[in-house]
Amino acid sequence: MMAMTQTKPRLVGLNHVALEVADIEEALHFYGSIFSFDLRGSHKDDTGRVVMAFIDMGDQFIALSRGRHQKPDRDRHFGLVVDDRRQVRALAEKAGAKLLDGKFLDFLDPWGNRIEVVEYGDLQFTKSPSVLHAMGLHLPKTEKAQKELHDKGMG
């Protein structure tokens, strides 16, 4: 009898992350005061109130969902990749974010979502040239990031 090889689906990437916030318009204002982005779309409930909004990140997005029920995140977080993180700390602080101590640039939004901000050039994460072009970006990688990609056969 021939043995069948069991294969599992491979993780390929993230399509989106959903963040719970108390108010969509406030969240769009908060994140818009820190980051430049396009709104991909939104959904309204039966009363016409916006209950979801989608912040575009090329081939990915952040979904903002109305209704926050848990305590602020202590360790659970997600990382946002930016083209230039130099201004993020000051803009986040000015927007009312709670900056967190540590070796990374982490902050809590007003609803307790923990965000870590990293720069595109410094890590292995890549967008295809066509996605970068559509976003109007040309972003080089550091030598360290290029070596990490090369060592994985991806550079």
DSSP file with accessible surface (Angstrom, degrees, kcal/mol):
  #  RESIDUE AA STRUCTURE BP1 BP2  ACC     N-H-->O    O-->H-N    N-H-->O    O-->H-N    TCO  KAPPA ALPHA  PHI   PSI    X-CA   Y-CA   Z-CA
    1    1 A M              0   0  240      0, 0.0     2,-0.4     0, 0.0     0, 0.0   0.000 360.0 360.0 360.0 134.7    0.0    0.0    0.0
    2    2 A M        -     0   0  174      1,-0.0     2,-0.3     0, 0.0     0, 0.0  -0.641 360.0-126.9 -83.2 132.1    1.3    3.4   -1.0
    3    3 A A        -     0   0   90     -2,-0.4     2,-0.4     1,-0.0    -1,-0.0  -0.597  19.1-135.9 -78.8 134.9    1.6    6.0    1.9
    4    4 A M        -     0   0  183     -2,-0.3     2,-0.5     1,-0.0    -1,-0.0  -0.762  14.3-128.2 -90.4 137.9    0.0    9.3    1.3
    5    5 A T        -     0   0  125     -2,-0.4     2,-0.7     1,-0.0    -1,-0.0  -0.756  18.3-140.1 -86.1 124.1    1.8   12.4    2.2
    6    6 A Q        -     0   0  168     -2,-0.5     2,-0.4     2,-0.0    -1,-0.0  -0.766  24.7-176.9 -85.1 118.8   -0.2   14.7    4.4
    7    7 A T        -     0   0  112     -2,-0.7     3,-0.0     3,-0.0    -2,-0.0  -0.918  11.3-151.6-116.4 147.3    0.3   18.3    3.4
    8    8 A K        -     0   0  171     -2,-0.4    -2,-0.0     1,-0.1     0, 0.0  -0.812  33.6 -89.5-111.4 155.2   -1.1   21.3    5.2
    9    9 A P        -     0   0  127      0, 0.0     2,-0.4     0, 0.0    -1,-0.1  -0.344  45.5-123.8 -60.5 142.5   -2.0   24.7    3.6
   10   10 A R        -     0   0  215     -3,-0.0     2,-0.4     1,-0.0    -3,-0.0  -0.722  16.1-118.7 -90.1 139.5    0.9   27.1    3.8
   11   11 A L        +     0   0  170     -2,-0.4     3,-0.1     1,-0.2    -1,-0.0  -0.626  34.8 175.5 -71.2 128.6    0.6   30.5    5.4
   12   12 A V        -     0   0  143      1,-0.4     2,-0.3    -2,-0.4    -1,-0.2   0.712  50.1 -64.3-109.5 -31.2    1.3   33.0    2.7
   13   13 A G        -     0   0   63      0, 0.0     2,-0.5     0, 0.0    -1,-0.4  -0.984  58.2 -63.2 168.1-172.3    0.6   36.4    4.3
   14   14 A L        -     0   0  116     -2,-0.3     3,-0.1     1,-0.2    47,-0.0  -0.905  25.3-171.6-105.3 132.6   -1.9   38.6    6.0
   15   15 A N  S    S-     0   0   92     -2,-0.5    46,-1.5     1,-0.4     2,-0.3   0.880  71.4 -28.0 -82.6 -46.7   -4.9   39.9    4.1
   16   16 A H  E     -a   61   0A  86     44,-0.2     2,-0.4    46,-0.0    -1,-0.4  -0.985  47.5-133.8-161.1 166.5   -6.0   42.2    6.9
   17   17 A V  E     -a   62   0A  37     44,-1.1    46,-3.1    -2,-0.3     2,-0.5  -0.982  22.6-143.2-123.4 136.3   -6.0   42.8   10.6
   18   18 A A  E     -a   63   0A  63     -2,-0.4     2,-0.5    44,-0.2    46,-0.2  -0.909  14.0-166.9-104.6 128.1   -9.3   43.9   12.4
   19   19 A L  E     -a   64   0A   9     44,-3.2    46,-3.4    -2,-0.5     2,-0.5  -0.950  15.5-137.2-112.8 132.2   -9.0   46.5   15.2
   20   20 A E  E     +a   65   0A  64     -2,-0.5     2,-0.3    44,-0.2    46,-0.2  -0.760  31.0 171.2 -87.7 129.8  -11.9   47.1   17.5
   21   21 A V  E     -a   66   0A   0     44,-2.8    46,-3.3    -2,-0.5     3,-0.2  -0.931  39.9-126.1-133.9 158.3  -12.4   50.8   18.2
   22   22 A A  S    S+     0   0   55     -2,-0.3     2,-0.4     1,-0.3    -1,-0.1   0.873  97.6  18.4 -73.7 -35.5  -15.2   52.7   20.0
   23   23 A D     >  -     0   0   55      1,-0.1     4,-2.2    43,-0.1    -1,-0.3  -0.979  61.9-153.0-143.5 124.3  -15.9   55.1   17.1
   24   24 A I  H  > S+     0   0    3     26,-0.4     4,-2.9    -2,-0.4     5,-0.2   0.918  98.0  49.9 -64.4 -46.9  -14.9   54.7   13.4
   25   25 A E  H  > S+     0   0  115      1,-0.2     4,-2.2     2,-0.2    -1,-0.2   0.918 112.4  48.0 -61.4 -42.6  -14.7   58.4   12.6
   26   26 A E  H  > S+     0   0  117      2,-0.2     4,-2.9     1,-0.2    -1,-0.2   0.905 112.2  50.1 -62.2 -41.4  -12.5   59.1   15.7
   27   27 A A  H  X S+     0   0    0     -4,-2.2     4,-3.0     2,-0.2     5,-0.3   0.913 109.4  50.0 -65.4 -42.2  -10.3   56.1   14.7
   28   28 A L  H  X S+     0   0   27     -4,-2.9     4,-2.3     1,-0.2    -1,-0.2   0.914 113.2  47.3 -62.7 -39.1   -9.9   57.4   11.1
   29   29 A H  H  X S+     0   0  147     -4,-2.2     4,-1.3    -5,-0.2    -2,-0.2   0.937 113.5  48.4 -65.5 -46.0   -9.0   60.8   12.4
   30   30 A F  H >X S+     0   0    8     -4,-2.9     3,-0.7     2,-0.2     4,-0.5   0.969 117.7  38.8 -58.7 -56.1   -6.5   59.3   14.9
   31   31 A Y  H >X S+     0   0    5     -4,-3.0     4,-3.1     1,-0.2     3,-1.1   0.867 113.3  57.5 -66.7 -32.4   -4.7   57.0   12.4
   32   32 A G  H 3< S+     0   0   40     -4,-2.3    -1,-0.2    -5,-0.3    -2,-0.2   0.732 100.0  58.1 -69.8 -21.0   -5.0   59.7    9.7
   33   33 A S  H << S+     0   0   47     -4,-1.3    -1,-0.3    -3,-0.7    -2,-0.2   0.639 118.1  31.8 -82.4 -10.6   -3.1   62.2   11.9
   34   34 A I  H << S+     0   0   12     -3,-1.1     2,-0.3    -4,-0.5    -2,-0.2   0.778 122.4  35.4-107.8 -43.9   -0.1   59.7   12.1
   35   35 A F     <  -     0   0   33     -4,-3.1     2,-0.5    -5,-0.1    -1,-0.3  -0.871  69.6-127.4-120.0 149.1   -0.1   57.9    8.8
   36   36 A S        +     0   0  129     -2,-0.3     2,-0.3    -3,-0.1    -4,-0.1  -0.805  50.1 144.0 -88.6 126.8   -0.9   58.7    5.2
   37   37 A F        -     0   0   56     -2,-0.5     2,-0.4    -5,-0.1    20,-0.1  -0.983  45.4-119.7-156.1 164.4   -3.4   56.2    3.8
   38   38 A D  E     -B   56   0A 121     18,-0.5    18,-2.8    -2,-0.3     2,-0.6  -0.870  30.1-120.2-106.6 145.2   -6.4   55.8    1.5
   39   39 A L  E     -B   55   0A  88     -2,-0.4    16,-0.2    16,-0.2     3,-0.1  -0.767  20.0-165.3 -84.5 119.0   -9.8   54.6    2.7
   40   40 A R  E     -     0   0A 110     14,-3.5     2,-0.3    -2,-0.6    -1,-0.2   0.821  58.3 -64.5 -73.9 -32.8  -10.6   51.4    0.8
   41   41 A G  E     -B   54   0A  26     13,-0.9    13,-2.6    -3,-0.1    -1,-0.3  -0.968  45.8-132.2 167.3-178.4  -14.3   51.5    1.9
   42   42 A S  E     -B   53   0A  55     -2,-0.3     2,-0.4    11,-0.2    11,-0.2  -0.972   7.9-136.0-155.8 165.4  -16.7   51.3    4.8
   43   43 A H  E     -B   52   0A 109      9,-2.5     8,-2.7    -2,-0.3     9,-1.5  -0.984  14.8-155.4-127.8 143.6  -19.9   49.7    5.9
   44   44 A K  E     -B   50   0A 138     -2,-0.4     6,-0.2     6,-0.3     2,-0.1  -0.838  14.2-127.1-114.6 153.4  -22.9   51.3    7.7
   45   45 A D    >   -     0   0   45      4,-2.6     3,-2.0    -2,-0.3    -1,-0.1  -0.204  46.5 -81.8 -84.8-174.8  -25.5   49.7    9.9
   46   46 A D  T 3  S+     0   0  176      1,-0.3    -1,-0.1     2,-0.1    -2,-0.0   0.712 130.8  54.9 -63.9 -20.7  -29.3   50.0    9.4
   47   47 A T  T 3  S-     0   0  115      2,-0.1    -1,-0.3     0, 0.0     3,-0.1   0.470 119.9-107.5 -90.3  -3.7  -29.3   53.4   11.1
   48   48 A G  S <  S+     0   0   43     -3,-2.0     2,-0.3     1,-0.3    -2,-0.1   0.465  73.2 140.2  91.8   3.0  -26.6   54.8    8.7
   49   49 A R        -     0   0  121      1,-0.1    -4,-2.6     2,-0.0     2,-0.3  -0.634  59.8-113.6 -82.6 134.9  -23.8   54.8   11.3
   50   50 A V  E     +B   44   0A  25     -2,-0.3   -26,-0.4    -6,-0.2    -6,-0.3  -0.525  40.7 168.7 -68.8 122.8  -20.4   53.6   10.1
   51   51 A V  E     +     0   0A  35     -8,-2.7    15,-2.7    -2,-0.3     2,-0.3   0.541  64.0  26.6-113.7 -13.6  -19.6   50.4   11.8
   52   52 A M  E     -BC  43  65A  52     -9,-1.5    -9,-2.5    13,-0.2     2,-0.3  -0.989  58.5-179.0-148.3 143.8  -16.5   49.3    9.7
   53   53 A A  E     -BC  42  64A   0     11,-1.8    11,-3.5    -2,-0.3     2,-0.5  -0.980  17.3-142.4-140.1 151.1  -13.9   51.1    7.7
   54   54 A F  E     -BC  41  63A  30    -13,-2.6   -14,-3.5    -2,-0.3   -13,-0.9  -0.950   4.9-155.0-124.3 114.5  -11.0   49.7    5.7
   55   55 A I  E     -BC  39  62A   8      7,-2.8     7,-2.1    -2,-0.5   -16,-0.2  -0.780  25.3-129.2 -88.9 120.6   -7.6   51.4    5.6
   56   56 A D  E     +BC  38  61A  48    -18,-2.8   -18,-0.5    -2,-0.6     5,-0.2  -0.459  31.8 172.3 -76.9 137.2   -5.8   50.5    2.4
   57   57 A M  E >   - C   0  60A  52      3,-2.6     2,-0.8     1,-0.2     3,-0.8  -0.413  60.2 -93.9-134.5  53.5   -2.2   49.2    2.4
   58   58 A G  T 3  S+     0   0   21      1,-0.3    -1,-0.2    76,-0.1    74,-0.0  -0.575 110.3   2.9  74.8-107.8   -1.8   48.1   -1.2
   59   59 A D  T 3  S+     0   0   84     -2,-0.8     2,-0.3    -3,-0.1    -1,-0.3   0.277 135.9  49.6 -96.5  13.2   -2.7   44.4   -1.3
   60   60 A Q  E <   - C   0  57A  34     -3,-0.8    -3,-2.6     2,-0.0     2,-0.3  -0.841  66.9-165.7-136.7 173.3   -3.6   44.4    2.4
   61   61 A F  E     -aC  16  56A  26    -46,-1.5   -44,-1.1    -2,-0.3     2,-0.5  -0.988  22.2-123.7-157.8 163.7   -5.8   46.4    4.7
   62   62 A I  E     -aC  17  55A   8     -7,-2.1    -7,-2.8    -2,-0.3     2,-0.6  -0.964  25.3-149.4-108.0 129.7   -6.7   47.3    8.3
   63   63 A A  E     -aC  18  54A   1    -46,-3.1   -44,-3.2    -2,-0.5     2,-0.6  -0.897   4.3-155.5 -99.4 122.4  -10.3   46.8    9.2
   64   64 A L  E     -aC  19  53A   1    -11,-3.5   -11,-1.8    -2,-0.6     2,-0.4  -0.895  14.4-167.2 -96.3 123.7  -11.6   49.2   11.9
   65   65 A S  E     -aC  20  52A  33    -46,-3.4   -44,-2.8    -2,-0.6     2,-0.3  -0.950  20.9-120.1-118.5 130.1  -14.6   47.6   13.6
   66   66 A R  E    S+a   21   0A  89    -15,-2.7   -44,-0.2    -2,-0.4   -43,-0.1  -0.491  78.8  56.1 -71.5 129.4  -16.9   49.5   15.9
   67   67 A G        -     0   0   18    -46,-3.3     2,-0.5    -2,-0.3   -45,-0.2   0.520  54.3-161.5 116.2 103.0  -17.1   48.2   19.5
   68   68 A R        +     0   0   42    -48,-0.1    -1,-0.1     1,-0.1   -47,-0.0  -0.956  20.1 160.3-112.8 124.8  -14.2   47.6   21.8
   69   69 A H        +     0   0  162     -2,-0.5     2,-0.2     2,-0.1    -1,-0.1   0.599  47.8  74.5-120.3 -18.4  -14.9   45.2   24.7
   70   70 A Q  S    S-     0   0   77      1,-0.1     3,-0.1     3,-0.0    -2,-0.0  -0.521  84.1 -94.4 -98.3 168.1  -11.6   44.0   26.1
   71   71 A K        -     0   0  181     -2,-0.2    -1,-0.1     1,-0.2    -2,-0.1  -0.247  61.9 -70.5 -68.4 164.0   -8.9   45.7   28.2
   72   72 A P        -     0   0   87      0, 0.0     2,-0.3     0, 0.0    41,-0.2  -0.213  59.6-101.2 -55.7 146.3   -6.0   47.5   26.5
   73   73 A D        -     0   0   18     39,-3.1    39,-0.0     1,-0.2     4,-0.0  -0.539  37.6-179.6 -72.9 132.5   -3.5   45.1   25.0
   74   74 A R  S    S-     0   0  190     -2,-0.3    -1,-0.2    -3,-0.1    38,-0.0   0.865  81.3  -5.2 -96.4 -55.6   -0.4   44.5   27.0
   75   75 A D  S    S+     0   0  101      2,-0.0     2,-0.2    39,-0.0    -2,-0.1   0.718 109.0  94.4-110.7 -33.1    1.7   42.0   24.9
   76   76 A R        +     0   0  147      2,-0.0    38,-0.4     1,-0.0     2,-0.3  -0.434  54.9 136.9 -64.6 131.7   -0.6   41.2   22.0
   77   77 A H        -     0   0   88     -2,-0.2     2,-0.3    36,-0.1    38,-0.2  -0.943  41.8-134.6-158.8 175.8    0.2   43.5   19.1
   78   78 A F  E     -d  115   0B  34     36,-1.2    38,-2.5    -2,-0.3     2,-0.5  -0.965  23.6-119.8-140.5 156.8    0.7   43.7   15.4
   79   79 A G  E     -d  116   0B  42     -2,-0.3     2,-0.4    36,-0.2    38,-0.2  -0.858  15.3-156.3-103.2 130.8    3.4   45.4   13.4
   80   80 A L  E     -d  117   0B  13     36,-3.2    38,-2.7    -2,-0.5     2,-0.5  -0.883  13.0-143.0 -99.7 135.0    2.7   48.1   10.8
   81   81 A V  E     -d  118   0B  49     -2,-0.4     2,-0.3    36,-0.2    38,-0.2  -0.859  22.9-177.2 -99.3 128.3    5.3   48.6    8.1
   82   82 A V  E     -d  119   0B  19     36,-2.6    38,-2.8    -2,-0.5    39,-0.3  -0.823  35.8-126.9-122.0 162.3    6.0   52.1    7.0
   83   83 A D  S    S+     0   0   86      1,-0.3     2,-0.3    -2,-0.3    38,-0.2   0.797 102.1   9.6 -76.8 -28.1    8.2   53.7    4.4
   84   84 A D        -     0   0   47     34,-0.1     3,-0.4    36,-0.1    -1,-0.3  -0.850  59.7-176.4-154.6 111.4    9.8   56.1    7.0
   85   85 A R    >>  +     0   0   79     -2,-0.3     3,-0.8    -3,-0.2     4,-0.7   0.472  58.8 100.3 -94.2   2.3    9.3   55.7   10.7
   86   86 A R  T 34 S+     0   0  199      1,-0.3     4,-0.4     2,-0.1     3,-0.2   0.858  90.2  37.3 -56.1 -39.8   11.3   58.8   11.8
   87   87 A Q  T 3> S+     0   0  129     -3,-0.4     4,-2.4     1,-0.2     5,-0.3   0.612  93.7  88.0 -88.8 -11.8    8.2   61.0   12.3
   88   88 A V  H <> S+     0   0    7     -3,-0.8     4,-3.2     1,-0.2     5,-0.3   0.894  83.9  53.9 -59.5 -44.6    5.8   58.3   13.7
   89   89 A R  H  X S+     0   0  112     -4,-0.7     4,-2.4    -3,-0.2    -1,-0.2   0.945 113.5  41.6 -56.5 -51.1    6.8   58.8   17.4
   90   90 A A  H  > S+     0   0   65     -4,-0.4     4,-2.5     1,-0.2    -1,-0.2   0.913 117.1  47.6 -65.1 -42.4    6.1   62.5   17.4
   91   91 A L  H  X S+     0   0   53     -4,-2.4     4,-1.9     2,-0.2    -1,-0.2   0.896 112.4  49.5 -66.7 -39.5    2.9   62.2   15.3
   92   92 A A  H  X>S+     0   0    0     -4,-3.2     5,-2.8    -5,-0.3     4,-0.5   0.926 112.4  47.8 -64.6 -43.7    1.6   59.3   17.5
   93   93 A E  H ><5S+     0   0  125     -4,-2.4     3,-1.3    -5,-0.3    -2,-0.2   0.938 111.9  49.3 -62.6 -45.0    2.3   61.3   20.7
   94   94 A K  H 3<5S+     0   0  184     -4,-2.5    -1,-0.2     1,-0.3    -2,-0.2   0.851 107.6  55.8 -62.8 -33.3    0.6   64.4   19.2
   95   95 A A  H 3<5S-     0   0   31     -4,-1.9    -1,-0.3    -5,-0.2    -2,-0.2   0.571 125.7-100.5 -76.9  -9.8   -2.4   62.3   18.2
   96   96 A G  T <<5 +     0   0   54     -3,-1.3    -3,-0.2    -4,-0.5    -2,-0.1   0.580  69.0 152.2 102.1  11.3   -2.9   61.1   21.8
   97   97 A A      < -     0   0   11     -5,-2.8     2,-0.8    -6,-0.2    -1,-0.3  -0.419  48.5-121.8 -71.3 150.8   -1.2   57.7   21.6
   98   98 A K  E     -E  108   0B 135     10,-2.2    10,-2.3    -2,-0.1     2,-0.2  -0.857  27.8-143.5 -93.4 109.5    0.3   56.2   24.7
   99   99 A L  E     -E  107   0B  41     -2,-0.8     2,-0.3     8,-0.2     8,-0.2  -0.533  14.2-143.2 -74.6 139.5    4.0   55.5   23.8
  100  100 A L  E     -E  106   0B  32      6,-2.6     6,-0.5    -2,-0.2     2,-0.1  -0.817  13.1-114.4-108.1 144.7    5.4   52.4   25.3
  101  101 A D        +     0   0  163     -2,-0.3     2,-0.2     4,-0.1     3,-0.1  -0.387  65.2  85.8 -70.5 152.1    8.9   51.8   26.7
  102  102 A G  S    S-     0   0   62      1,-0.1     4,-0.1    -2,-0.1    -2,-0.0  -0.781  88.1 -71.9 142.2 177.2   11.1   49.3   24.9
  103  103 A K  S    S+     0   0  180     -2,-0.2     2,-0.2     2,-0.1    -1,-0.1   0.620 109.0  62.2 -80.9 -10.7   13.5   48.9   22.1
  104  104 A F  S    S-     0   0   87     -3,-0.1     2,-1.1    14,-0.0    14,-0.1  -0.597  94.8-102.2-106.6 170.9   10.8   49.1   19.4
  105  105 A L  E     + F   0 117B   4     12,-0.6    12,-2.8    -2,-0.2     2,-0.4  -0.801  58.4 159.6 -94.2  93.1    8.4   51.9   18.5
  106  106 A D  E     +EF 100 116B   5     -2,-1.1    -6,-2.6    -6,-0.5     2,-0.3  -0.932  10.4 167.7-116.5 144.1    5.2   50.6   20.2
  107  107 A F  E     -EF  99 115B   0      8,-2.2     8,-3.0    -2,-0.4     2,-0.5  -0.978  30.5-125.0-148.8 160.2    2.2   52.6   21.2
  108  108 A L  E     -EF  98 114B  19    -10,-2.3   -10,-2.2    -2,-0.3     6,-0.2  -0.913  24.7-137.5-102.7 133.5   -1.4   52.1   22.3
  109  109 A D    >   -     0   0    5      4,-2.2     3,-2.2    -2,-0.5   -11,-0.1  -0.290  42.0 -87.8 -76.4 173.7   -4.2   53.8   20.3
  110  110 A P  T 3  S+     0   0   73      0, 0.0    -1,-0.1     0, 0.0   -89,-0.0   0.692 129.7  52.2 -59.9 -15.0   -7.0   55.4   22.3
  111  111 A W  T 3  S-     0   0   30      2,-0.1   -91,-0.1   -91,-0.0   -84,-0.0   0.342 122.5-101.0-103.3   4.0   -8.9   52.1   22.4
  112  112 A G    <   +     0   0    5     -3,-2.2   -39,-3.1     1,-0.3     2,-0.4   0.535  69.8 147.3  92.7   6.8   -6.0   50.0   23.7
  113  113 A N        -     0   0    6    -41,-0.2    -4,-2.2   -93,-0.1     2,-0.5  -0.648  43.7-136.0 -75.6 127.6   -4.8   48.4   20.5
  114  114 A R  E     - F   0 108B  43    -38,-0.4   -36,-1.2    -2,-0.4     2,-0.4  -0.773  23.0-171.0 -91.1 125.2   -1.0   47.9   20.7
  115  115 A I  E     -dF  78 107B   0     -8,-3.0    -8,-2.2    -2,-0.5     2,-0.5  -0.937  11.1-161.6-118.5 132.2    0.8   48.9   17.5
  116  116 A E  E     -dF  79 106B  32    -38,-2.5   -36,-3.2    -2,-0.4     2,-0.5  -0.962  13.8-150.9-110.6 131.6    4.5   48.2   16.7
  117  117 A V  E     +dF  80 105B   0    -12,-2.8   -12,-0.6    -2,-0.5     2,-0.3  -0.910  19.1 172.9-110.2 124.5    5.9   50.3   13.9
  118  118 A V  E     -d   81   0B  29    -38,-2.7   -36,-2.6    -2,-0.5     2,-0.4  -0.893  31.1-113.9-125.7 157.6    8.8   49.0   11.7
  119  119 A E  E >   -d   82   0B  53     -2,-0.3     3,-1.6   -38,-0.2     4,-0.4  -0.779  17.8-132.1 -97.9 136.4   10.4   50.4    8.6
  120  120 A Y  G >  S+     0   0   14    -38,-2.8     3,-1.3    -2,-0.4   -37,-0.1   0.863 103.8  55.9 -50.6 -46.0   10.1   48.6    5.3
  121  121 A G  G 3  S+     0   0    8    -39,-0.3    21,-3.3     1,-0.2    24,-0.3   0.716 102.0  58.6 -64.8 -20.0   13.8   48.7    4.4
  122  122 A D  G <  S+     0   0   79     -3,-1.6     2,-0.3    19,-0.2    -1,-0.2   0.488 101.6  51.9 -92.0  -4.2   14.9   47.1    7.7
  123  123 A L  S <  S-     0   0   42     -3,-1.3    19,-0.1    -4,-0.4    22,-0.1  -0.847  81.5-109.0-136.6 171.3   13.0   43.7    7.5
  124  124 A Q  S    S+     0   0   61     -2,-0.3    -1,-0.1     2,-0.1    -4,-0.0   0.729  79.0 112.0 -70.1 -25.8   12.4   40.7    5.3
  125  125 A F        -     0   0   65      1,-0.0     2,-0.3    -5,-0.0    -2,-0.2  -0.232  48.8-175.8 -51.5 131.9    8.8   41.7    4.5
  126  126 A T        -     0   0   77     -5,-0.0     2,-0.4     0, 0.0    -2,-0.1  -0.970  23.4-151.5-134.4 151.2    8.4   42.6    0.8
  127  127 A K        -     0   0   21     -2,-0.3   -69,-0.0     1,-0.0     0, 0.0  -0.902  39.6-100.8-109.3 148.5    5.8   43.9   -1.5
  128  128 A S     >  -     0   0   50     -2,-0.4     4,-2.7     1,-0.1     3,-0.3  -0.299  31.8-112.6 -64.9 153.0    5.9   43.0   -5.2
  129  129 A P  H  > S+     0   0  111      0, 0.0     4,-2.7     0, 0.0     5,-0.2   0.879 118.3  54.3 -55.0 -36.3    7.4   45.6   -7.5
  130  130 A S  H  > S+     0   0   85      2,-0.2     4,-2.2     1,-0.2     5,-0.1   0.892 109.4  46.5 -68.3 -36.8    3.9   46.0   -9.1
  131  131 A V  H  > S+     0   0   24     -3,-0.3     4,-1.8     2,-0.2    -1,-0.2   0.940 113.5  48.6 -69.1 -45.0    2.2   46.7   -5.7
  132  132 A L  H  <>S+     0   0   20     -4,-2.7     5,-2.8     1,-0.2     4,-0.4   0.927 111.8  50.2 -58.7 -43.3    4.9   49.2   -4.7
  133  133 A H  H ><5S+     0   0  156     -4,-2.7     3,-1.5    -5,-0.2    -1,-0.2   0.931 109.0  50.8 -61.1 -44.6    4.6   50.9   -8.0
  134  134 A A  H 3<5S+     0   0   85     -4,-2.2    -1,-0.2     1,-0.3    -2,-0.2   0.816 110.3  50.7 -64.1 -28.1    0.8   51.1   -7.6
  135  135 A M  T 3<5S-     0   0   74     -4,-1.8    -1,-0.3     2,-0.1    -2,-0.2   0.475 116.4-117.0 -85.3  -4.4    1.4   52.6   -4.2
  136  136 A G  T < 5S+     0   0   68     -3,-1.5     2,-0.4    -4,-0.4    -3,-0.2   0.800  70.8 133.0  73.9  30.1    3.8   55.2   -5.6
  137  137 A L      < -     0   0   50     -5,-2.8     2,-0.4    -6,-0.2    -1,-0.2  -0.902  40.3-176.7-119.9 143.5    6.7   53.8   -3.6
  138  138 A H        +     0   0  169     -2,-0.4    -5,-0.0    -3,-0.1     0, 0.0  -0.923  23.1 176.5-131.1 103.8   10.3   52.9   -4.4
  139  139 A L        -     0   0   36     -2,-0.4     2,-0.1   -19,-0.0    -2,-0.0  -0.931  16.0-152.5-120.4 113.2   11.7   51.5   -1.2
  140  140 A P        -     0   0   95      0, 0.0     2,-0.3     0, 0.0    -2,-0.0  -0.381  15.9-127.5 -76.6 159.8   15.2   50.0   -0.9
  141  141 A K        -     0   0   29     -2,-0.1   -19,-0.2   -19,-0.1   -20,-0.1  -0.798  22.6-111.5-102.7 150.4   16.2   47.4    1.7
  142  142 A T     >  -     0   0   51    -21,-3.3     4,-2.6    -2,-0.3     5,-0.2  -0.313  33.6-107.0 -70.6 163.6   19.1   47.6    4.1
  143  143 A E  H  > S+     0   0  171      1,-0.2     4,-2.6     2,-0.2     5,-0.2   0.896 121.6  53.9 -59.3 -39.4   22.1   45.2    3.5
  144  144 A K  H  > S+     0   0  140      2,-0.2     4,-2.4     1,-0.2    -1,-0.2   0.936 110.2  45.5 -61.4 -46.7   21.0   43.2    6.6
  145  145 A A  H  > S+     0   0    0    -24,-0.3     4,-2.4     2,-0.2    -2,-0.2   0.910 112.3  51.8 -64.8 -40.2   17.4   42.8    5.2
  146  146 A Q  H  X S+     0   0  106     -4,-2.6     4,-2.7     2,-0.2    -2,-0.2   0.915 110.0  49.1 -61.9 -40.9   18.8   41.9    1.8
  147  147 A K  H  X S+     0   0  122     -4,-2.6     4,-3.2     2,-0.2    -2,-0.2   0.919 109.5  51.9 -65.2 -42.3   21.1   39.2    3.4
  148  148 A E  H  X S+     0   0   51     -4,-2.4     4,-1.0     2,-0.2    -2,-0.2   0.919 113.0  44.9 -60.0 -43.6   18.2   37.8    5.4
  149  149 A L  H ><>S+     0   0   14     -4,-2.4     5,-3.2     2,-0.2     6,-0.6   0.923 113.8  49.7 -65.8 -42.5   16.1   37.5    2.2
  150  150 A H  H ><5S+     0   0  128     -4,-2.7     3,-1.9     4,-0.3    -2,-0.2   0.917 106.4  55.5 -62.3 -43.5   19.1   36.0    0.3
  151  151 A D  H 3<5S+     0   0  101     -4,-3.2    -1,-0.2     1,-0.3    -2,-0.2   0.756 108.9  48.6 -62.2 -25.1   19.7   33.5    3.0
  152  152 A K  T <<5S-     0   0  126     -4,-1.0    -1,-0.3    -3,-0.5    -2,-0.2   0.361 120.9-109.1 -92.6   1.5   16.1   32.3    2.6
  153  153 A G  T < 5S+     0   0   68     -3,-1.9    -3,-0.2    -4,-0.2    -2,-0.1   0.743  95.3 105.2  77.5  23.1   16.5   32.1   -1.2
  154  154 A M      <       0   0  130     -5,-3.2    -4,-0.3    -6,-0.2    -5,-0.1   0.303 360.0 360.0-115.4   3.3   14.2   35.1   -1.6
  155  155 A G              0   0   81     -6,-0.6    -9,-0.0    -5,-0.2    -8,-0.0  -0.627 360.0 360.0-112.1 360.0   16.7   37.8   -2.6
